[in-house]
Structure formats: structure tokens, C-alpha cells
Amino acid sequence: MMNVLRLTVLCSALAAAGCGGDDVDSDEAARAAYIGLDGAVEKALGLGMDGFNAATSANIPPQMTTGDVTGTLTVSGQVDSGASDNKEMRLLLDLAEYRDEVPGSDLVVRYDTMEAAQPMLDISLRGLPSATFTGTLTGTFYMEGDIEGAVNLSLTLEGMTEPNPDATDNIRRVVGTTHVTGTATSSYGTFNVDVTI
């Protein structure tokens, strides 16, 4: 979680013209602002499925993992209860000093989120356990490092789940079937997202 002082510094960085160093190309920075989160999106989906499997009520037990380099990602939230083959999940993402390597870039970018306004990952599952799912991921992530400020994600997700052969009555995401589209908007510009994970 970010403290008030840190949030003030990050918000001030967003307001400052040029936010990053003078030698950072704006196109590269706009791309890096999202690419640094690409792995977190995939991990959040996995943690959401883990929470779905672990839920004994509407509340999902918080699920946590680490960034490839530093920091943590925690997913919490709710899932519809009952025996229906169709479920809705409403998840919140909490990043603290989160950093993955940025493929194709030497930029170092770390991400935090605000406790009072955590990004939201909403997922609609249809036909469990071998389900199709659609979803959205929206919210603001705060960057520090070689580029600073805020990046706002507005993403749409479509994919599939399957029974987990290693755990009875559990599901998992089918890797390679999730199509992610949308935008990542920062002071450096808008990066158009179109990836399959």
C-alpha cells in the first residue's frame, strides 16, 4: 500500500511536464507504461482463478504473487455463490512496488495502486468448468523509475477456462486463448493494446 507522502510525490510527477527523463522517447515510454504491466494482467487472471477455486463464500480469499523483479500483486474480491455453471467475479488489484522486466526496453518501471481506488477486474464465466469468459480491467496504476506518473488501463478480455487436472472441481485459464484489447493512457500518449496471452 502507498502512504500519503508517496502518493503525493507520484501525483506531482504526473502533473509535471515531461514526467520522465529528457532522453526517454515518448513513444517508447507510452509502450513501456503498458508492457511493464502485461505480466501483471496475466498473473491477475491466474490469481482470480485461484481465488475462485478457494472461495467458500461470496468473498474470495486474497491471492498474492510477486513481480518478476520486485514487489507484490494481490487480488481480492467476490464471486457469485451457488451451483450455477455461470459466474460473475468482481476483483480488485493491489500492486506494491511491483516490477517485471519490460520486454524490448531497458526502462525500469515500478507500479503501485491506491488503496482507495484499486483497479477492477470483472470477469463473466459462462459454461463452467469448460467456460468461455469475457471481462474488463479498468483503473489507474502509478509509475516510478525511468518513467513516472499514472497510466490508466481500459482493457477488454476474452478467453477460456478448463478443468484443472491437478485439483478436483477446480478450474484454470487455458493459456494462449485470452485476447486482451484496449488502451493504456498516460502523459506520454495512448498505447493500443492487442495481445493474446
N, C-alpha and C positions, 0 to 999 in steps of 0.2 A: 504494500500500500504506500502511496506517496504522502508525505507530510505536506503541510500547508506551505512551508517555505519552498519546498521543491516544486510544487505546483505553480507557485508564483513565478519562479525562475523560468519554468517551461513555458508558461503563458506569455511571459515577457519576451522570450525568444521567438515565439510565434509572431508577435506583433512587430518585431524588429525587421526592417527591410533587409532582404537578402539572407536571412536566418543563418545559412551555413557560411563556410569559408568562401572567400572570393574566387578560389580556384576550383570550386565544385560546380560542374556544369549542371544547369537547371534540369535538362532532360534526364541526365544520369541520376540526379537527386530524386526526381519525381518517380523514376523507376525503382530506385533503391528504397524509397519510402514504403512501397508495397512489397517488393521482393523480400525485404527483411522480415515481413510478416507472413509470407507464403507458407513457411513451415508451421507457423503457429496456427494458421487456418486448418491445416491438415491434422495437427495434433488436437485441436479443439474438437473436431469431429470425432476423433477416436476417443477422447475423454468423455464426450457426450454419450457415445455408445456404451462406454464402461459404466457411466452413471446410470444409464437406462437399465443395464443388467443388474446393477447393485441396488436399485431402488426397491424399498419395501413399502413405500407410501408414495404420495404425490411428490414429495421432496427427494431430489437426487443427492446422495452423499457427495460432498465436494471431491473432485478428482484433480490431482496435481501432477505435473511433469516439469521438466527443466528445459531451458533453452539449450541449444547445442553448445553454446559458449558460456553463457551466464544466465542467471535469473530463473524465474518460475512463471508458469502458466497454470491457473486454477480455473476449473469450470464447475459451476454450481447451477441450481435451478430446479425446475419441476417437469414432471411428465404426467400425462393422463393416467389415472389408475383404472383398474378393471381389466376384463379379459378380452377386450376388442382387439381385432387384428389391425386397427388403425389407431395411431397415437400421435399426440402433439407434444413436442418438447420445447420448453422455453428456458434457454440457458443464458448465463451471464459469464463473461470472460474477465479475469483479473490477471493482468501482467505486471510483474515487478522486476525491473532491471533485466528484462527479457532480451536476449540477443542470440540470433542464429548467424552463421556466415551468410553474406549476401552473394549469391552466385553471380559471377561475371563482373564483380565490383570489388574494389579494395576498401570501400567505405565501411566504417564501423558505426552501426546504429543500434541503440538500445531503446526499448519501449516500456512505457508504464501506462496504466489506466487510472482513472479517477474512481474511487470507491463509490461516490455518489452518482456516477453516471457511467456504469460499466457497459461496454459493448454488448449487444444482444445477438444471440444465435438462436433463431427459431427454426425448428425442423418439423415437418409433417411427414409421417411414415404411413404408407398405405400397403396393406397386404403382408403383414409380418408373419413369419420371420424373413421370408424372401421378399422384401419390400422394395418398392421404389420410394424415394424421398425427394422432397423439394424443401428449400429453405432460404432464409436470408440471414446475412450477417451485416449489421449496421452499428456504427459507433465511432468514437474518437480515440485514437492512440497517440500518446505523447512521446516524441523522439528526442534523444540527446546523443551526442557523439559528433561525428563528422557532419551530420545534418541535424537540425533542431527544429522544434515546433510541433505542430499537430498534423496528423493525417487522418482523414475521415474516410472510412470504408463504407461502401454501399454495394454489397455483393448479393448475387443470386446463386444458389447451389442446386444441382440436380444429380442424383446418384442412386445407388442400390445397396441393399444390405443382404446378408445371407446368414444362415445358422452358423454359429461358431462350433466347429467340430471338437474343440478342446474343452467346451463347457456346455453342459446340457441346458437347454432353454435360453441360452444367450445368443445375441446377435453380434455381428461385426460389419463394418463397412466393407464393401467389395472394392479393394484397391484398384485404381485405374479407371473407375466408372464415374467419378464425381466431376462434373463440369462446373467450373466456377467462372462467372462473368460479372462485370460491373465496373466500378470506378474506385480509384484511390486518389483523393483530392487533398493537396497540401499547398503551401505557399509557393512551391516550386512548379506547380501545374497539376494537371489531371492525367493520371496513368490509367489507360484502359486495360482491364484485367480480362483475360480469356485463356484459362488454363484447365487442364484435366489432371486430377490427382488420384 
